[in-house]
Amino acid sequence: MYKVFIDNSVIEFLDSSEKIPSKRYDLVLNSVGNDLSKLLDQFDFSDSTVCLLVIYDDFELAFNQVFNAYEFMDAAGGIVKCNRRYLFIERHGMWDIPKGKLDSNEQPWEAAVREIEEECGIKGPTIDHFLGITFHTYSYRGRLTIKKNWWYALNYSGSMEVTPQEEESITQAIWIEKSEWKMIRDNTYDSILEVLDMAKGF
């Protein structure tokens, strides 16, 4: 299953071979035989919490139909662990995980390491394993954009002194123990909650 977060709402994409979860959806739609290009026009995502399910045989076809008016962007980042502490950032008053846009010809794992180094001022985190992918929408330079985020778990053994990247609106970077993650969960984005769930065993 893939999830796309739009404000406080979510659109889930489920392979037709998978079992539909036992939860309440505002709409369940099979991509076969249905035009999905106007799906987003049916809901006001800014004023309510909406949960939609799209069942697909071809994910890319269904996904591109729903988000035909959006520009696509790839980004990568990750959760860094050092001495049983984990690295988080605060940006625009919300807790977040360091991440950023892929450069031209850059692989996601390379971008994850580079963005963490740039946004937090540390050097040399190493990839432990791939966590997963999330999608979320936002406005970028006045354009509707959907961002695909590649997430990794990383290990780090260097200095824990951090330098938040102010030009990226990062106000602080902190190391906290997993027992303190509730503080992050209480003031973050739904897409970041997904990543925290992916990293529960890390």
RODO-2510 file (C-alpha; in nm, 4 decimals, decimal comma):
residues 202
     n   res          X          Y          Z
     1     m     0,0000     0,0000     0,0000
     2     y     0,1096     0,3553    -0,0787
     3     k    -0,0192     0,6621     0,1065
     4     v    -0,0298     1,0212    -0,0152
     5     f    -0,0811     1,2892     0,2494
     6     i    -0,2741     1,6028     0,1511
     7     d    -0,3011     1,8481     0,4422
     8     n    -0,4805     1,6422     0,7105
     9     s    -0,6146     1,3902     0,4610
    10     v    -0,4778     1,0758     0,2998
    11     i    -0,5291     0,8855    -0,0231
    12     e    -0,4300     0,5206     0,0017
    13     f    -0,3399     0,3177    -0,3082
    14     l    -0,3943    -0,0564    -0,2706
    15     d    -0,2978    -0,3333    -0,5115
    16     s    -0,6070    -0,5227    -0,6267
    17     s    -0,4512    -0,8476    -0,5023
    18     e    -0,4409    -0,7170    -0,1428
    19     k    -0,7181    -0,7300     0,1161
    20     i    -0,9006    -0,4032     0,1828
    21     p    -0,8277    -0,2852     0,5402
    22     s    -1,1177    -0,2875     0,7846
    23     k    -1,1422     0,0888     0,8331
    24     r    -1,3749     0,3662     0,7314
    25     y    -1,3137     0,5321     0,3956
    26     d    -1,4989     0,8323     0,2558
    27     l    -1,4693     0,6766    -0,0877
    28     v    -1,3413     0,3469    -0,2287
    29     l    -1,2742     0,3574    -0,6016
    30     n    -1,1380     0,0954    -0,8385
    31     s    -0,9057     0,2440    -1,0971
    32     v    -1,0166    -0,0075    -1,3598
    33     g    -1,2867     0,1502    -1,5732
    34     n    -1,2882     0,4780    -1,3796
    35     d    -1,1435     0,8148    -1,4747
    36     l    -0,9407     0,9277    -1,1729
    37     s    -0,8306     1,2616    -1,3161
    38     k    -1,1084     1,4574    -1,1374
    39     l    -1,0963     1,2682    -0,8071
    40     l    -0,9288     1,5488    -0,6107
    41     d    -1,1902     1,8009    -0,7258
    42     q    -1,4607     1,6166    -0,5305
    43     f    -1,3191     1,6991    -0,1856
    44     d    -1,2094     2,0020     0,0136
    45     f    -0,8938     1,8729     0,1750
    46     s    -0,8139     2,1970     0,3555
    47     d    -1,1305     2,2080     0,5686
    48     s    -1,1762     1,8440     0,6630
    49     t    -1,0055     1,5103     0,7159
    50     v    -1,0684     1,2824     0,4213
    51     c    -0,9583     0,9220     0,3744
    52     l    -0,9838     0,7774     0,0245
    53     l    -0,8909     0,4364    -0,1135
    54     v    -0,7922     0,3745    -0,4755
    55     i    -0,7619     0,0099    -0,5774
    56     y    -0,5254    -0,0379    -0,8695
    57     d    -0,3866    -0,2971    -1,1093
    58     d    -0,1231    -0,0513    -1,2384
    59     f     0,0009     0,1830    -0,9648
    60     e     0,1811     0,4328    -1,1872
    61     l    -0,1193     0,4673    -1,4171
    62     a    -0,3621     0,5251    -1,1285
    63     f    -0,1225     0,7551    -0,9436
    64     n    -0,0515     0,9702    -1,2487
    65     q    -0,4227     1,0033    -1,3247
    66     v    -0,5057     1,1275    -0,9745
    67     f    -0,2154     1,3720    -0,9592
    68     n    -0,2111     1,4791    -1,3230
    69     a    -0,2063     1,8495    -1,2279
    70     y     0,0935     1,8150    -0,9949
    71     e     0,4651     1,8448    -1,0534
    72     f     0,6696     1,5576    -0,9174
    73     m     0,9762     1,5870    -0,6953
    74     d     1,2038     1,3210    -0,5451
    75     a     1,3572     1,3739    -0,2017
    76     a     1,5428     1,1634     0,0532
    77     g     1,6336     1,1724     0,4191
    78     g     1,6431     0,9590     0,7264
    79     i     1,6567     0,8897     1,0950
    80     v     2,0103     0,8977     1,2332
    81     k     2,1078     0,6986     1,5440
    82     c     2,4122     0,7646     1,7621
    83     n     2,4671     0,6210     2,1090
    84     r     2,0982     0,5280     2,1383
    85     r     1,9933     0,8819     2,0537
    86     y     1,8150     0,9930     1,7380
    87     l     1,8468     1,3123     1,5385
    88     f     1,5450     1,5358     1,4706
    89     i     1,5038     1,8909     1,3473
    90     e     1,2521     2,1679     1,4093
    91     r     1,1333     2,3579     1,1029
    92     h     0,8447     2,6066     1,0844
    93     g     0,7517     2,5202     1,4429
    94     m     0,7078     2,1496     1,3686
    95     w     0,9324     1,8529     1,4388
    96     d     1,0717     1,6927     1,1258
    97     i     1,3342     1,4521     0,9948
    98     p     1,6223     1,5926     0,7852
    99     k     1,5549     1,5437     0,4154
   100     g     1,5823     1,7261     0,0856
   101     k     1,5519     1,7217    -0,2903
   102     l     1,7671     1,4894    -0,5002
   103     d     2,0277     1,6586    -0,7155
   104     s     2,0584     1,5690    -1,0829
   105     n     2,1853     1,2100    -1,1301
   106     e     2,1950     1,1580    -0,7512
   107     q     2,0783     0,8321    -0,5965
   108     p     1,8287     0,8537    -0,3068
   109     w     2,0715     0,7102    -0,0484
   110     e     2,3367     0,9610    -0,1556
   111     a     2,0883     1,2473    -0,1199
   112     a     1,9814     1,1243     0,2239
   113     v     2,3384     1,1385     0,3565
   114     r     2,4120     1,4750     0,1912
   115     e     2,0915     1,6400     0,3148
   116     i     2,1433     1,5178     0,6712
   117     e     2,4984     1,6526     0,6684
   118     e     2,3871     1,9880     0,5266
   119     e     2,0807     2,0370     0,7463
   120     c     2,2376     1,9259     1,0747
   121     g     2,6086     1,9979     1,0353
   122     i     2,7302     1,6432     1,1011
   123     k     2,9693     1,4423     0,8818
   124     g     2,9693     1,0798     0,7784
   125     p     2,6385     0,9132     0,8716
   126     t     2,6151     0,5715     0,7071
   127     i     2,3125     0,3896     0,5695
   128     d     2,1941     0,0992     0,7862
   129     h     1,8864     0,0056     0,5848
   130     f     1,6010     0,1394     0,3745
   131     l     1,2851     0,2254     0,5698
   132     g     1,0284     0,3009     0,3010
   133     i     0,8624     0,5678     0,0891
   134     t     0,6062     0,8369     0,1685
   135     f     0,4298     1,0881    -0,0532
   136     h     0,2912     1,4287     0,0396
   137     t     0,1621     1,7319    -0,1480
   138     y     0,2417     2,0988    -0,0988
   139     s     0,2855     2,4232    -0,2891
   140     y     0,6388     2,4844    -0,4195
   141     r     0,7028     2,8271    -0,5705
   142     g     0,3313     2,8591    -0,6350
   143     r     0,3003     2,5218    -0,8088
   144     l     0,1107     2,2159    -0,6910
   145     t     0,3771     1,9599    -0,6114
   146     i     0,3842     1,6016    -0,4935
   147     k     0,7005     1,4873    -0,3218
   148     k     0,8177     1,1274    -0,3104
   149     n     1,0366     1,0821    -0,0035
   150     w     1,2852     0,7964     0,0228
   151     w     1,3574     0,7215     0,3902
   152     y     1,6596     0,5483     0,5444
   153     a     1,7865     0,4438     0,8858
   154     l     2,1437     0,5629     0,9388
   155     n     2,4172     0,5059     1,1949
   156     y     2,6571     0,7743     1,3126
   157     s     2,9637     0,7664     1,5379
   158     g     3,1067     1,1184     1,5095
   159     s     3,0664     1,4337     1,7145
   160     m     2,7094     1,4919     1,8322
   161     e     2,7522     1,8682     1,8034
   162     v     2,4983     1,9940     1,5496
   163     t     2,4557     2,3105     1,3450
   164     p     2,1006     2,3693     1,2158
   165     q     2,0886     2,4975     0,8575
   166     e     1,9174     2,8326     0,9095
   167     e     1,8755     2,9045     0,5372
   168     e     1,6468     2,5995     0,5249
   169     s     1,4370     2,7458     0,8098
   170     i     1,5686     2,4893     1,0591
   171     t     1,5594     2,6439     1,4064
   172     q     1,7092     2,3545     1,5996
   173     a     1,8494     2,0035     1,5686
   174     i     1,8405     1,7728     1,8684
   175     w     1,9429     1,4237     1,9757
   176     i     1,6811     1,2414     2,1826
   177     e     1,6253     0,8882     2,3091
   178     k     1,3463     0,6751     2,1659
   179     s     1,1556     0,7104     2,4940
   180     e     1,1226     1,0805     2,4079
   181     w     0,9709     1,0288     2,0608
   182     k     0,6265     1,1167     2,1974
   183     m     0,7410     1,4792     2,1964
   184     i     0,8044     1,4474     1,8222
   185     r     0,4790     1,2632     1,7543
   186     d     0,2767     1,5298     1,9354
   187     n     0,3898     1,8074     1,6991
   188     t     0,4749     1,6726     1,3557
   189     y     0,3234     1,5845     1,0188
   190     d     0,1194     1,2727     0,9452
   191     s     0,3781     1,1634     0,6888
   192     i     0,6508     1,1835     0,9557
   193     l     0,4390     0,9694     1,1877
   194     e     0,4499     0,7073     0,9131
   195     v     0,8304     0,7199     0,9118
   196     l     0,8481     0,6910     1,2895
   197     d     0,6342     0,3789     1,2642
   198     m     0,8683     0,2407     0,9982
   199     a     1,1642     0,2992     1,2319
   200     k     1,0149     0,1458     1,5482
   201     g     1,2591    -0,1441     1,5405
   202     f     1,5675     0,0663     1,4644
***
